[in-house]
Amino acid sequence: MLAILHPDTSLDSEACRQTLNFLENLPGVSVRVHEIQGSAQRLTEIYLLGDTKSLDKDEIEALPAVERVIRISDDYRILGRHHDDRRQNGFTYNGVTFDQSNLNIFAGLCAVDVPEHVEMMLKALEDNGEVCTRMGAYKPRTNPYSFQGHGAGCLPWVFEKAGKHGIRVVAMEITHESHIEEIDTCLEKLGRPTGVMLQVGTRNTQNFELLKAIGRQSTYPVLLKRGFGITLNESLNAAEYLASEGNANVIFCLRGMKTEAGQPHRNMVDFAHVPAVKRLTRMPVCVDPSHSVGSRDQAPDGILDVMHATAQGVIAGANMVLVDFHPKPEKALVDGPQALLMHELPAYLEDIRLCHETWKKRQEIYRRIPGHSAA
């Protein structure tokens, strides 16, 4: 069961103290409090875990701080929708809003190599009005002899350059709990010129101890990639690990499924699951066309496969795009063959915005049908 407090209710208020005192004394029930900072208000949700079937919903709704009560299912207790479209989805971080209605584009280097390439990438994003990017400092690789990323050594100049070019959020994969502290320490020393979204790669989707560690911190939001060889349900429960530890600022990323049936693409593109994830959960949904397609192959219509895949995800309602670009792909240390080129960036951004507008128009079409509605 979930009790949602009135917006902007302070945990120190008398009404909240009375409410918590009542709930914490319910037999066989444990209480977990989650605060959600939205763009306009702060919401507090109180999860009642345990034997809640016999609880009187009306009695709890009558408590002084409670706005309403929802009975929740076992799946995705914190991140799930639970047939309630009034609950807030998404969050705001470092001045950028992430929810199930808007769209943010994270174009950048899959792996940071040299300062000059980072500078060129970030300047191009600034010139095109973008405030987000991806920059890989820690790279888990299948081959132990492959480039593993520059790690903490590149963080100072990546973050400084991001601040210089007005980048508000950098998506950066981490592979170990210690990387959180390295990122936080570096940002603090630099005066926090930018923000970081911690990225959990597909190999670590079921690294539960890492998920718990990331979930225990509330400073940085999280981008969780779907596991490449597990079910959607298993991956969504991985996201719930993050939220259950306290951090519900999570974006779910579809990046293709590892199967020979996906050939000639690197993975089987799974962007048809964009609306499914949004229906099941309150998480914004990201698509990663670069790692889904894995090449710069071009269709007869003159459009690259990776651009077509992007369009499929965005027209289906994706809220974020994570995509590889590189000033000189032939010199890239990771995934150069799939990276888009700098001169393709303006057209790519225009295409994405066109697709996002098309998604909005599609909603209007179906709203006109009796019985249809959009959350």
N, C-alpha and C positions, 0 to 999 in steps of 0.2 A: 504494500500500500504506500501511496505517496501523498504527503500533505504539502501543498504549495501555499506559502505565506503571502500576505499582501505585499505588493512591490515596495522595495526600499525599506522593508522592515529590518530594524537593527537587532542584532543578536543580543544586545545589551538592554533592549527595551523591556518594560514590565510585561507587556503582552506576550513577547517571545519567551520570556523566562517562565511565565505561567504555562504556556503551551508545551514547552520542552519538559517541564516538571511533570505534567500529566502524562505525556507520551513515554517518558523514560521510566515511568512506574507501571506501565502496562505489563502484565505477566507474559513471559515467553516471547517478548518482542525486544529487539535491539534497535537503536536509533542511530541514523547516520545523516549528518547535515552537509548539504552541498550548496555553496553560494555561486551564483552565475552572474557575471558582470556583462550586461548588454550595452548597446550603444547609448540607450537613454535611461535605463534603470537597472537596479540590482535586484535579482530574484533569489529567494532562498527556498530550497526544496528539502523536505525532511523525509527520508526513506525509513519506513517501518519494515523491518526484516524479521522473519520468523513465522509464528502462527498468527496470521492476520485475518484469516477467513471469518472468524467470529467477531471481529471488531465492528462496531457500529459506525458506519460512514458518516451519518448525520451528527453523531455525538462529537466526532473529531472535527467536522466542519464548523461546529459551534464554538470551538476554542477561539480565544480572542485574537490570535495572530493569523489564523488560517483563512485563506481565501476560498480554497476548494480542495477536494480529495479525489484521487484517482486510484482505482484498483489496477495494479500492474501485473503483467505476466512474468513468468520466470526468466524468459529470454530478454537480454539487454535491459536490465532493470533500470539503469540510469540513462542510457543513451537511446532507449527505445521510444517509439511514439506512443504505444499503448492506446491507440485509437483516440488520441486527444491532440487535435491540431492547434490548440490554444497555447500549448507549452512553447517556450522560446526555443528556437533552433539557432545554433551558431553562437558567435561571440565577436568581440572587438578586441584587437591586439595592436598596440603601437599605432593607433590611428587608422587601422585597416579593418574593415568589417568582413567577416566570413560567415555566411549563412546559406540557407538552401534556395535563396532567390537571386543572389548576385553572382558575379564572376570575377575571379582574380587569376592573372596569368603569371606563372613563375617560369620564365625563360632564363636559361643560363648554362653554366658549364657543369656537366655531369661530374667532372673531377677538376679541381683547381690545378693548374700547371704553373704558369708564370704570371707575375704581376701585370705584364703588358696585355695579356689576353683578358684578364679580369677587368682591367681598365677599359679596354675596348668594348667589352660586353656591357658593362654597367653604363658607360656613356651612351651606347646605342639605346639602352632601355630608357634612360633619362630623356633622350631626344624624342622618344616616342611616347612619353608621358606615363611610363610604367614605374611602379613603386615596389615591385616584388621581384625576386630572382631565386634561382637555385644555384648553390655553390657547394661542391663536394670536397670536404677536407679529409674525411675518413671513409675509405672505400673497402668494403669486404669483397674479396674476389674468390672465384672458384679455384684458380691456380695460385698456390702460395708464393710463386715467383713473380706474379704480376704486380704492377704498381698498386700500392695499398693506400695512396693518398699522402699528402704532406702533413696531415694531422695538425697539431697545435701550432706548429711552426708557421703556417700560412694564415692563421686566424687574424693577427693584428692588421696585416695589410689588406686582407679581404674586407674586414669590418670597417677599416678607415675609408677605403674606397667606396664602400656601400654608402656610408654617411655622406661622403663628398658628393655623390650623385643622387642623393635624395631617396635611396632605397630604404624602405621602412621595414621590410621583412625578408630575411634570407632563409630559405629552406635548406637545412643541412643535416644529412644523415649522420647518426651516431651509432656506434656498434658496441659501446661499453659504457657502464655507469660513470666512469671517470671523465668521459667526454663532456658530460653536463657541466661539471665543475670547471673544466678547461675553458669551455665557451663562456660560462658565467664570469670567471675571473678575468678573462681577456676583455669582455665587454665592459666590465666595471672599471678596469684600468684605463680604458679609452674614453670613459664618460658616456658609454652606451650610445654610440653614433647610429646604431641600427638595432633591429630586433631579429631574433632567430626563432624559426619554427623547427623543432626537433623532428627529424624524419626517421621512422623505423622502416628499414628495408624489408623486402619480401623474405629474405633469409632469416630475419629475426622476428617475424610475426608471431612465432610461438616460443620465443625466448622469454618465458614468463617472468623470470627474475629481472631482466632488463625492463620489461613493460612495467613491473611494479615500481622499479626505481624511477622511471620517467614519470609515472603517475603520481608519485609522492611529492614531486615538485609542481608548483603552480605558477612559476614565472613564465614558462614558455609553453605555447600550444604545441600540439603534436600532429604530424602527418603520418598516418599508419598505412603502409602499403599492404594490399591483399597478399596472403601467402600464395606462392605460385603453384603449389601442388595440393592445396586443401580446399575444403568447401567454403562457400560464402559464409555460412553459419559459423564455421570455426574461426574465420577471420573477423567477423563481427564480434564474436566473443572475446577475441584478442583485444579489440578496442575497448570492450567492457572492462578488461583488466586495468586499463589506464584509468577509466572513470571510477572504478571501485576503490582505487587508491587515493582519489581526490581530484584528479585533473580530468574534467569533462570537456575541455576545449580541444576536441579531436576532430580531424578531417580524415575521411576514409578515402583511400586512393586505389582505383582500379588500374592494374598495370599488365593485364594479360595473364593467361594461364599457360603453364608449361606443358605442352603436349605436341606430339608429332602431327596432330590434326590441324595445327595452326599454320603449317607450312603453306606458302613460302615466307610468312612472317615469322619473326623471332618467337612470338607467343600467340596463342589464340586470343584475339581481341574480345574483351568481355564487357564492352561499354553498354550493352543492353541491360546491364545490371544497375546502371545509374538510377533510373526511377525506382527500382526495387529497393536499393539501399535507402533512398529518401523516404520510401513508404514505411520501411521497417524501423528506421531510426531517425533521430533529429540531427544527425551529422551532415555537414556539407560534404559533397562528393567531388573528388578530384579524379581526373583521368591523366594517365601518363602514356601518350601515344608513342613516344620515342622508344620506350622499352617494350611496348606491345608489338610494334612493327619491326623495329630494329634495322632499318635500312633507309636508303634514299631512293628506292625504286619509284618509278613514275608511271602513272596510268596513261593510256592513250589520250586522255583528255588534257594532258599537260600538268596535272595536279599530282603531287607526290602522295604515296600511300599514307604517310604519316599525317598529311594534311587532311586527307579524307577521313582517317580514323578520328582525328581531332574533331572534325565537323560532326561525326556521328555522336560523339560523347556530348558535345555542347548542345546540339539540337535536342538531345534527350534530357537536357537539364543540368549538365555538369556545372559545378560552382567554382572549379579551379582546374587549371591546366598546368601540368608539370612537363616541361619540354626542353630537350637538349639543343643548344645553339653553341657554335664555336667559331671564333674569327678565322682559325686555320685548322680545320678538322684533320688534315693530313698530319698535323703535329700533336693532336690530342693524345693524351696518355690513356684515356679510357673512352670507348664507344665513339671514336671519331667517325666511322662510316655511317652512323645514324644521325649525326648532328646536322641541324639546319644551318644555313649560311647567313651571315650578317645582312646581306642585301635582300634576303627573303623575309626579314623580320617585319617590315611595314605591311607587306601584303598578308602575311600570316596573321598579324594582329587584326587587320581589317576583316579577314575571313572569319575569325573567331567572333568578332563583334556582330557581324552579319548573322552568324548562326545563333548567337545569344538572343538577338532581336527576333529571329524566327521562332525560337522556343517561346518567347513571350506571346507572339502572335498566335502560335498553336494553342496556347492556353485559352486565349480569348475565343477561338473557334469552338472549343469544347465546352466552355462555360455557357454557350448559348443553347446547349442541349439540355432539356429538362432532366433534373436529377444529377447532373454533373456539377462539380465545384472544384476549386483549387484552394489549397491551404495557404 
